Amino acid sequence: MKNMIIILLMALTMTQGAYSQKVYKEIMKLSQDVVNDESKDLQTRKVATFKVDALVYMAMKMNEVMPDSTVKTLDYEAYAMYDFVNLYIKKLGEAKNKKAKAEVGELFKTASLQNPRFNDMDLDLVEAYIRTEGYITKFSLDTYWTKALEQARTELRAKGL
């Protein structure tokens, strides 16, 4: 009986892990599809490239720094990053002028920078999108996405954006 319960618990854990990873994998697939779709405009493909790079970085660092973290953690962070970037693109599109666009950009960049997940000291890597011209996703790869998303939403409400 005890062995049966252990086997059942292991099966449930494996099922949950597989389910959770589905979200990460789906976001990765969607983003890679956009990157590879030459019919999409360059800016859209660059945003998708950021998403892919953020997902790869996140999975790599979680495996390296937090090997005991659950797949569910990766799932939540992946979804939060996806939501963060999509909210940013939406708010950027709603901005009426150059000044408003700059304000939205700064708000999201600051939220990204103020919420590091791994405290990675390789700034050339984690700030590559901030330092590289031609990308509108000026965010750190080392971001605690759930916290950054919460901060961005709070600040957007406070500023009426």
C-alpha positions, 0 to 999 in steps of 0.5 A, a space after each residue: 500500500 505504501 509503495 502504491 501511494 508513493 508511485 501515485 504521488 510520483 505520477 502526480 508530480 510528473 504529470 504536474 511538471 509536464 503540464 507546467 512545462 507546457 506553458 514555458 514550451 508553448 511561449 518558446 514555440 510561439 516566440 520562435 515561430 515569430 522569429 522565423 516568420 520572414 513575413 513579420 516585420 523586423 521589429 516584431 521579430 526582434 521582440 520575439 528574439 528578446 522573448 526567446 533569449 529571456 526564456 533561454 537565459 531564465 531556464 539556464 540560470 534557474 538550472 544553474 543557480 536554483 537547481 531545486 526550483 520547480 518547473 512550476 517556478 519556470 512556468 510562472 516566470 515565463 508567463 510573467 515575462 511574456 505578459 510583461 513584454 506584451 503589456 509594454 508593447 500595448 502601452 507603447 502603442 497607446 502612447 500618444 507622442 514621443 514623450 509618452 513613449 519614452 515614459 513608458 519605455 523608462 517605466 518598464 526598463 526600470 521595473 526590469 532593472 529594479 527586480 533582478 532574479 539571479 543577481 548576475 554580475 555579467 552585465 554585458 550579457 544581462 544588459 545586452 538589450 539595454 545597451 544595443 541600439 535597434 531593440 525596443 525591448 530595453 530590459 535586463 535578462 536577469 529579471 524577476 518577471 513576476 515582480 517586475 510585472 507587478 511593479 509596472 502595473 502599479 506604476 502604470 495605474 499610479 500614472 494613469 497610463 
